[in-house]
């Protein structure tokens, strides 16, 4: 039976680099399974942006979306940061 509990730790470095100073990750070897996720594709990024903006009165123009896609290079964290910058511009004007 699979465990009903899952712990997810997200990091932009693999475990061996994250714990480089100790020589070994305390999470490696049976405790955790490391999974590397590929960058998001453009369609996924656009769907994410549209789903988040759907709950607001803000709309990004195509030029802004292209800039977000280009700057984030599919990295979800960077995507959210770029969206936040543009969202703040819209809401502060």
Phi, psi and omega in degrees: 000131176291148180293140179281356184242133177228137175248127179245126175244121181254132178211156179267010177232149176285164188300324181295326177279326181296324181246037184299325183290336181264351179086339181203139178284133176292349181262352186271148173090068175096328180283314182232151173251122181274129179233123176269130180257136179286161175300152178292146174279162183302319179300319179295318179297317180295319178297319178299311181301311182296322180293323180285324180283339182300334181271004183235178175263006182267139174232134175270140175279163184304321180299320179292318180296317178299320178296317178299313180300315182295313183290325184279335180053032177085001179278116184303321180296314179294324177301312180296321179295315179295319177299319181298319179299312182290322178300316179298322177299318180292321185276344179267353180261000000 
